[in-house]
């Protein structure tokens, strides 16, 4: 049994030896494998050291953009880099694309004076004043929008509403009327646990923070302050503002103003504005 295996091993050794002794390929094959002049040039360029990266931004003229709006404030124009060469979707109804918004800073300051009171136009810088009244539907959001400010301001108003409810007298609703159900005696004569620190928490049975933040009342307050004439947005149906959600947009703008004041002037100033300029006025609205 060892003879076949020995012959196989010797045969394999001979084949390996012949392969190792095989002559090298001729020079034409080697010449054919050399790179062409174009490839050689590209390889030579790749081997050259790259230039250092520059931290200096390129000028707008190098991109072919017009720089005529360089000295204007950011809220006043759309950056040309964010504009497309053509529309991707065709205009089906041209009348719905026409919508004008306020561009007068004095008119915006007048709204802040009516809404926030004396020196209300000085609580926020110009850029933030425009950002707070800008909805994301305006100019496709290319000039900034107030979503984050509105989210922050809404949470502040919910907290102020909860604190306001806790200050109400026990058994009295927000509108001053007696609340029903909390003064009834237990039919089985049971006495609930009572503590002075917990007495006013029962007020949440009669009214919730969202009751003070009624969407219709806040929208009506914003309309009386002239906010609907200065906010920047694009309604879906210009002929039907209610159907386009103008009440929601006004609510969001008011939330954004509260959030902007809180970030700029502090929570104490924002809380005072919520209590005196919003809740007190909405309670007087029918």
GUBAZA-780128 format. One record per residue (C-alpha): residue number from 1; residue in one letter; x, y, z. Coordinates in steps of 0.1 Angstrom, whole numbers, plus 5000, padded with zeros to 4 digits. Last residue first. Example, Ala and Ser with C-alpha at 12.3 -4.5 7.8 and 13.67 -1.06 7.14 Angstrom:
BEGIN
{atom 2, "S", {5137, 4989, 5071}}
{atom 1, "A", {5123, 4955, 5078}}
END
This chain:
BEGIN
{atom 286, "X", {4340, 5856, 5266}}
{atom 285, "X", {4374, 5872, 5269}}
{atom 284, "X", {4382, 5885, 5304}}
{atom 283, "X", {4399, 5852, 5314}}
{atom 282, "X", {4420, 5854, 5282}}
{atom 281, "X", {4434, 5888, 5293}}
{atom 280, "X", {4445, 5877, 5328}}
{atom 279, "X", {4460, 5845, 5314}}
{atom 278, "X", {4479, 5862, 5286}}
{atom 277, "X", {4495, 5896, 5296}}
{atom 276, "X", {4495, 5893, 5334}}
{atom 275, "X", {4502, 5857, 5341}}
{atom 274, "X", {4522, 5848, 5310}}
{atom 273, "X", {4541, 5880, 5310}}
{atom 272, "X", {4550, 5876, 5346}}
{atom 271, "X", {4562, 5841, 5339}}
{atom 270, "X", {4584, 5852, 5311}}
{atom 269, "X", {4600, 5880, 5332}}
{atom 268, "X", {4607, 5855, 5360}}
{atom 267, "X", {4620, 5828, 5336}}
{atom 266, "X", {4648, 5850, 5322}}
{atom 265, "X", {4652, 5879, 5298}}
{atom 264, "X", {4665, 5864, 5266}}
{atom 263, "X", {4657, 5827, 5269}}
{atom 262, "X", {4624, 5834, 5287}}
{atom 261, "X", {4615, 5862, 5263}}
{atom 260, "X", {4620, 5839, 5234}}
{atom 259, "X", {4599, 5811, 5249}}
{atom 258, "X", {4570, 5835, 5256}}
{atom 257, "X", {4573, 5849, 5220}}
{atom 256, "X", {4573, 5813, 5207}}
{atom 255, "X", {4542, 5804, 5226}}
{atom 254, "X", {4524, 5835, 5212}}
{atom 253, "X", {4535, 5825, 5177}}
{atom 252, "X", {4523, 5790, 5181}}
{atom 251, "X", {4489, 5801, 5192}}
{atom 250, "X", {4487, 5824, 5162}}
{atom 249, "X", {4496, 5796, 5139}}
{atom 248, "X", {4471, 5772, 5154}}
{atom 247, "X", {4443, 5798, 5150}}
{atom 246, "X", {4454, 5805, 5114}}
{atom 245, "X", {4448, 5768, 5105}}
{atom 244, "X", {4444, 5769, 5067}}
{atom 243, "X", {4406, 5762, 5071}}
{atom 242, "X", {4403, 5794, 5092}}
{atom 241, "X", {4424, 5813, 5066}}
{atom 240, "X", {4401, 5804, 5037}}
{atom 239, "X", {4408, 5824, 5006}}
{atom 238, "X", {4445, 5821, 5011}}
{atom 237, "X", {4442, 5783, 5012}}
{atom 236, "X", {4474, 5767, 5022}}
{atom 235, "X", {4483, 5797, 5043}}
{atom 234, "X", {4519, 5810, 5040}}
{atom 233, "X", {4533, 5824, 5072}}
{atom 232, "X", {4549, 5856, 5086}}
{atom 231, "X", {4532, 5871, 5116}}
{atom 230, "X", {4526, 5909, 5114}}
{atom 229, "X", {4489, 5912, 5107}}
{atom 228, "X", {4477, 5882, 5126}}
{atom 227, "X", {4495, 5896, 5157}}
{atom 226, "X", {4473, 5926, 5159}}
{atom 225, "X", {4469, 5925, 5196}}
{atom 224, "X", {4432, 5918, 5192}}
{atom 223, "X", {4440, 5889, 5168}}
{atom 222, "X", {4465, 5874, 5193}}
{atom 221, "X", {4438, 5875, 5220}}
{atom 220, "X", {4413, 5858, 5198}}
{atom 219, "X", {4439, 5831, 5190}}
{atom 218, "X", {4445, 5827, 5227}}
{atom 217, "X", {4408, 5824, 5234}}
{atom 216, "X", {4402, 5799, 5206}}
{atom 215, "X", {4431, 5776, 5216}}
{atom 214, "X", {4421, 5775, 5253}}
{atom 213, "X", {4453, 5778, 5274}}
{atom 212, "X", {4435, 5783, 5308}}
{atom 211, "X", {4416, 5750, 5303}}
{atom 210, "X", {4449, 5734, 5292}}
{atom 209, "X", {4461, 5738, 5328}}
{atom 208, "X", {4432, 5717, 5341}}
{atom 207, "X", {4402, 5729, 5361}}
{atom 206, "X", {4378, 5713, 5385}}
{atom 205, "X", {4396, 5683, 5397}}
{atom 204, "X", {4429, 5702, 5395}}
{atom 203, "X", {4417, 5724, 5424}}
{atom 202, "X", {4420, 5693, 5446}}
{atom 201, "X", {4457, 5702, 5448}}
{atom 200, "X", {4448, 5732, 5469}}
{atom 199, "X", {4445, 5712, 5501}}
{atom 198, "X", {4477, 5693, 5498}}
{atom 197, "X", {4501, 5715, 5517}}
{atom 196, "X", {4475, 5721, 5544}}
{atom 195, "X", {4471, 5684, 5549}}
{atom 194, "X", {4440, 5663, 5547}}
{atom 193, "X", {4435, 5625, 5546}}
{atom 192, "X", {4399, 5617, 5536}}
{atom 191, "X", {4371, 5613, 5561}}
{atom 190, "X", {4346, 5585, 5556}}
{atom 189, "X", {4311, 5590, 5567}}
{atom 188, "X", {4296, 5564, 5544}}
{atom 187, "X", {4277, 5589, 5522}}
{atom 186, "X", {4309, 5611, 5518}}
{atom 185, "X", {4299, 5647, 5521}}
{atom 184, "X", {4298, 5669, 5490}}
{atom 183, "X", {4321, 5700, 5488}}
{atom 182, "X", {4342, 5688, 5458}}
{atom 181, "X", {4313, 5680, 5435}}
{atom 180, "X", {4306, 5713, 5419}}
{atom 179, "X", {4330, 5741, 5417}}
{atom 178, "X", {4318, 5775, 5429}}
{atom 177, "X", {4322, 5803, 5404}}
{atom 176, "X", {4352, 5826, 5402}}
{atom 175, "X", {4360, 5820, 5365}}
{atom 174, "X", {4390, 5798, 5374}}
{atom 173, "X", {4369, 5776, 5396}}
{atom 172, "X", {4364, 5780, 5434}}
{atom 171, "X", {4361, 5752, 5459}}
{atom 170, "X", {4396, 5757, 5474}}
{atom 169, "X", {4408, 5793, 5467}}
{atom 168, "X", {4430, 5795, 5436}}
{atom 167, "X", {4467, 5796, 5440}}
{atom 166, "X", {4472, 5760, 5429}}
{atom 165, "X", {4455, 5768, 5396}}
{atom 164, "X", {4480, 5796, 5390}}
{atom 163, "X", {4509, 5772, 5396}}
{atom 162, "X", {4495, 5748, 5370}}
{atom 161, "X", {4489, 5776, 5345}}
{atom 160, "X", {4525, 5788, 5350}}
{atom 159, "X", {4538, 5753, 5343}}
{atom 158, "X", {4517, 5749, 5312}}
{atom 157, "X", {4528, 5784, 5300}}
{atom 156, "X", {4564, 5775, 5304}}
{atom 155, "X", {4559, 5742, 5284}}
{atom 154, "X", {4543, 5762, 5256}}
{atom 153, "X", {4572, 5786, 5255}}
{atom 152, "X", {4597, 5759, 5250}}
{atom 151, "X", {4578, 5742, 5222}}
{atom 150, "X", {4571, 5776, 5206}}
{atom 149, "X", {4608, 5786, 5207}}
{atom 148, "X", {4616, 5753, 5190}}
{atom 147, "X", {4591, 5757, 5163}}
{atom 146, "X", {4597, 5794, 5156}}
{atom 145, "X", {4611, 5794, 5120}}
{atom 144, "X", {4643, 5802, 5101}}
{atom 143, "X", {4647, 5822, 5069}}
{atom 142, "X", {4646, 5791, 5047}}
{atom 141, "X", {4615, 5777, 5063}}
{atom 140, "X", {4598, 5770, 5030}}
{atom 139, "X", {4595, 5808, 5025}}
{atom 138, "X", {4569, 5810, 5052}}
{atom 137, "X", {4554, 5776, 5061}}
{atom 136, "X", {4578, 5773, 5091}}
{atom 135, "X", {4560, 5801, 5109}}
{atom 134, "X", {4578, 5834, 5115}}
{atom 133, "X", {4566, 5855, 5144}}
{atom 132, "X", {4593, 5844, 5169}}
{atom 131, "X", {4621, 5847, 5143}}
{atom 130, "X", {4612, 5883, 5136}}
{atom 129, "X", {4616, 5894, 5172}}
{atom 128, "X", {4646, 5871, 5175}}
{atom 127, "X", {4665, 5890, 5148}}
{atom 126, "X", {4656, 5924, 5161}}
{atom 125, "X", {4667, 5917, 5197}}
{atom 124, "X", {4641, 5910, 5223}}
{atom 123, "X", {4628, 5929, 5254}}
{atom 122, "X", {4631, 5962, 5236}}
{atom 121, "X", {4598, 5961, 5218}}
{atom 120, "X", {4579, 5955, 5250}}
{atom 119, "X", {4592, 5987, 5264}}
{atom 118, "X", {4558, 5993, 5279}}
{atom 117, "X", {4534, 5965, 5274}}
{atom 116, "X", {4540, 5930, 5261}}
{atom 115, "X", {4512, 5927, 5236}}
{atom 114, "X", {4506, 5963, 5226}}
{atom 113, "X", {4542, 5972, 5225}}
{atom 112, "X", {4551, 5939, 5207}}
{atom 111, "X", {4525, 5947, 5181}}
{atom 110, "X", {4539, 5982, 5176}}
{atom 109, "X", {4574, 5968, 5172}}
{atom 108, "X", {4562, 5946, 5143}}
{atom 107, "X", {4547, 5977, 5126}}
{atom 106, "X", {4579, 5996, 5131}}
{atom 105, "X", {4599, 5967, 5115}}
{atom 104, "X", {4579, 5968, 5083}}
{atom 103, "X", {4581, 5936, 5062}}
{atom 102, "X", {4547, 5923, 5069}}
{atom 101, "X", {4535, 5894, 5047}}
{atom 100, "X", {4521, 5891, 5012}}
{atom 99, "X", {4505, 5860, 4998}}
{atom 98, "X", {4502, 5851, 4961}}
{atom 97, "X", {4508, 5814, 4956}}
{atom 96, "X", {4472, 5805, 4959}}
{atom 95, "X", {4462, 5826, 4929}}
{atom 94, "X", {4486, 5807, 4907}}
{atom 93, "X", {4466, 5775, 4910}}
{atom 92, "X", {4483, 5744, 4896}}
{atom 91, "X", {4519, 5756, 4900}}
{atom 90, "X", {4542, 5729, 4888}}
{atom 89, "X", {4564, 5709, 4913}}
{atom 88, "X", {4601, 5709, 4911}}
{atom 87, "X", {4604, 5746, 4906}}
{atom 86, "X", {4635, 5760, 4889}}
{atom 85, "X", {4671, 5772, 4896}}
{atom 84, "X", {4667, 5764, 4933}}
{atom 83, "X", {4672, 5789, 4961}}
{atom 82, "X", {4691, 5780, 4992}}
{atom 81, "X", {4725, 5794, 4980}}
{atom 80, "X", {4707, 5827, 4973}}
{atom 79, "X", {4701, 5832, 5010}}
{atom 78, "X", {4665, 5844, 5015}}
{atom 77, "X", {4662, 5880, 5026}}
{atom 76, "X", {4650, 5903, 5054}}
{atom 75, "X", {4654, 5879, 5084}}
{atom 74, "X", {4692, 5877, 5080}}
{atom 73, "X", {4697, 5915, 5081}}
{atom 72, "X", {4708, 5932, 5049}}
{atom 71, "X", {4745, 5941, 5043}}
{atom 70, "X", {4752, 5910, 5022}}
{atom 69, "X", {4721, 5912, 5001}}
{atom 68, "X", {4739, 5923, 4969}}
{atom 67, "X", {4761, 5892, 4970}}
{atom 66, "X", {4748, 5876, 4938}}
{atom 65, "X", {4759, 5839, 4936}}
{atom 64, "X", {4783, 5825, 4910}}
{atom 63, "X", {4800, 5802, 4933}}
{atom 62, "X", {4832, 5821, 4933}}
{atom 61, "X", {4813, 5853, 4938}}
{atom 60, "X", {4801, 5840, 4971}}
{atom 59, "X", {4836, 5841, 4984}}
{atom 58, "X", {4852, 5809, 4996}}
{atom 57, "X", {4856, 5804, 5033}}
{atom 56, "X", {4892, 5807, 5047}}
{atom 55, "X", {4901, 5776, 5066}}
{atom 54, "X", {4924, 5764, 5038}}
{atom 53, "X", {4933, 5728, 5034}}
{atom 52, "X", {4970, 5722, 5028}}
{atom 51, "X", {4981, 5713, 4993}}
{atom 50, "X", {4983, 5676, 4984}}
{atom 49, "X", {5018, 5660, 4981}}
{atom 48, "X", {5026, 5645, 4946}}
{atom 47, "X", {5021, 5608, 4943}}
{atom 46, "X", {4986, 5612, 4928}}
{atom 45, "X", {5000, 5635, 4901}}
{atom 44, "X", {5026, 5609, 4891}}
{atom 43, "X", {4999, 5582, 4890}}
{atom 42, "X", {4978, 5604, 4868}}
{atom 41, "X", {5008, 5610, 4845}}
{atom 40, "X", {5015, 5573, 4843}}
{atom 39, "X", {4979, 5566, 4834}}
{atom 38, "X", {4980, 5590, 4806}}
{atom 37, "X", {5014, 5576, 4794}}
{atom 36, "X", {5001, 5540, 4794}}
{atom 35, "X", {5010, 5518, 4822}}
{atom 34, "X", {5033, 5488, 4817}}
{atom 33, "X", {5016, 5455, 4814}}
{atom 32, "X", {5022, 5453, 4776}}
{atom 31, "X", {5059, 5457, 4781}}
{atom 30, "X", {5061, 5427, 4804}}
{atom 29, "X", {5042, 5406, 4779}}
{atom 28, "X", {5066, 5417, 4752}}
{atom 27, "X", {5096, 5409, 4774}}
{atom 26, "X", {5089, 5372, 4776}}
{atom 25, "X", {5074, 5355, 4806}}
{atom 24, "X", {5099, 5338, 4830}}
{atom 23, "X", {5110, 5302, 4822}}
{atom 22, "X", {5095, 5272, 4840}}
{atom 21, "X", {5119, 5258, 4866}}
{atom 20, "X", {5094, 5263, 4895}}
{atom 19, "X", {5066, 5247, 4875}}
{atom 18, "X", {5088, 5217, 4866}}
{atom 17, "X", {5098, 5212, 4902}}
{atom 16, "X", {5061, 5213, 4913}}
{atom 15, "X", {5053, 5187, 4887}}
{atom 14, "X", {5082, 5165, 4898}}
{atom 13, "X", {5072, 5167, 4934}}
{atom 12, "X", {5036, 5157, 4926}}
{atom 11, "X", {5049, 5126, 4907}}
{atom 10, "X", {5072, 5117, 4937}}
{atom 9, "X", {5043, 5119, 4961}}
{atom 8, "X", {5020, 5098, 4939}}
{atom 7, "X", {5047, 5072, 4934}}
{atom 6, "X", {5052, 5070, 4972}}
{atom 5, "X", {5015, 5067, 4978}}
{atom 4, "X", {5012, 5040, 4952}}
{atom 3, "X", {5041, 5020, 4968}}
{atom 2, "X", {5030, 5023, 5004}}
{atom 1, "X", {5000, 5000, 5000}}
END
